[in-house]
Amino acid sequence: MAKVIERGKSKIMSNARKMDFGDTIEPQGNFAYFDKIITDRRSVYSVSIGRVINRADIKKFIIATKKIKNHNKATHHSWAVRISHDGVIYESKNDDGETGAGQVILRILQKKQMINTIVCVTRWYGGIKLEADRFKHVQDATLYAIMNST
């Protein structure tokens, strides 16, 4: 049975059926940043990925991402995280106004069996709506970060 605990804008989901069996993958470093990897109709995407093991690490990671040059001007910082503690996997996500983006990132982390990992996709809105293409860009940015950090 899933238990959802709401804290602030993000939700932490704990599910006793989600167990860490040791077949998971972690990023190599605490912080990796890939700048301007996707551009479409004047919108620009960057992505950062890191290893985290607790809530304090998540906050440090998000702060570090937002301190990168020009990130304070970004429209969205959508992120998702998966952490293993005592054999249970905890997941959280935040769309930051880009509805559904956090879930896209989280799904990829689940499929790739990433653990103790946070991914933040940053978007600068270019003035033209991307509709469903934005999900493809969030997915591609997340996969790019995973491939280049594991």
C-alpha angles and dihedrals in degrees: 000000000000121000119202120200115189117212119170113313097333130070125222111210121199120188121180090207091061102084129171107236095178096257093108133114129228130196115257098234140035093243135014124169129196114192127213096345095156130036122179128163091343093308113121128202131201128174138204129192133186149162115261132172104180146016093272090057090051092053092047091050094051091046091049091050093050091049093061112111112283093002091112086066094051118116097218139019102188116181146170133192138193121195130179119213124169091345095306121110118223120198133192137169141183127198096194090207096315095108112224097005095110091053091051090054092046093050091054092049088052095047092048090046091234115172133186085018135132125190124190120190112198121201131191106201112230099200097260120095112239095196111192093351088078090069091053089052093049089049093048092047091050093049090047091054093048094048092049098045106043 
